[in-house]
Each structure stands twice: as structure tokens, then as C-alpha cells.
């Protein structure tokens, strides 16, 4: 039996705060655009693989994964 057959629906838990930030993040933006609290939440979402951090021109850009 395959794991996909055992797990019908795979969901990653996100808090309300994380969900609001994910909805705001529609396009690629520099991480400096966000305040300190939002950066902390973004780092949590990066660990959950819901956001990707891209190095570009001595700064980091963030974009939501689809």
C-alpha cells in the first residue's frame, strides 16, 4: 500500500496570523518590506515550506509557494 492511499488529504497547519500573511503575499517582494513581527511569521512559513526565500542582489526576496 502506498502512503498516498493511506493519507487522503495532506494539510499543513497554519495559524490565523500566518494565513492572513499568506493571503497578502501575492507577488515576490523583498523581506525588508515587512515589519519585524511579519518577518518572524515569514520565517515560520519558510520552515513549513509555504514560502520560498530567494537570494537576490545582497538581499532576500520572499514569494508564496503554490
N, C-alpha and C positions, 0 to 999 in steps of 0.2 A: 504494500500500500504506500502511496506517495503522500508526502506531507501536505500537498495541496488538497488532496482528498479529505484529509483529516481536519484541516483548517479551512472552513468555508469562507470566512471573511476575516481579513487581516487589517486591523486598525491600530494606529499609534495614538496613545492617549495624549491630548493637548489640553491645557488649561484654557479658561476663557480669555485670559490676557494673551496667551500665545496665539489663540485663534484670531483675535482682533488684529494682532500684528501681521499674521499671515495674510489676512484679507487686505490689509493696507499695502502689502509688498507686492505690487503688480509688475514692476519693472526693475531692472538692475540699477542699484544705487550705491554710492559709497557709504561705508559703515559710519563715517563721520557725520552723516546726515541725521543720525538718530541720537537721542539723548542717552544718558548713562543707563537708565533703567531698561530702555528698549534694547540697548546693546547686550545687556545681561540676558534678556529673554531671547535675543537672536542667537547668542552663543548656545543656549539650551536647545534651540531648534536646529542648530547645526549638528549638535550631538545626536539628535533624533533623526538626522538626515532629511529634514523637511526644508532646509535652506542650505544653499551652497555658498561658500566663501571663496571668492576668486581674487588672486593677487594681480594687481594691475597698476603700473606706474607708481611704485612705492606706497600704495595704499591698498585697501581691501574693498572689494565690491561684494554685495550680497544680492542673491536672487532666489526666489521661491522655486522649489522643485515641483514638477507637475506629476 
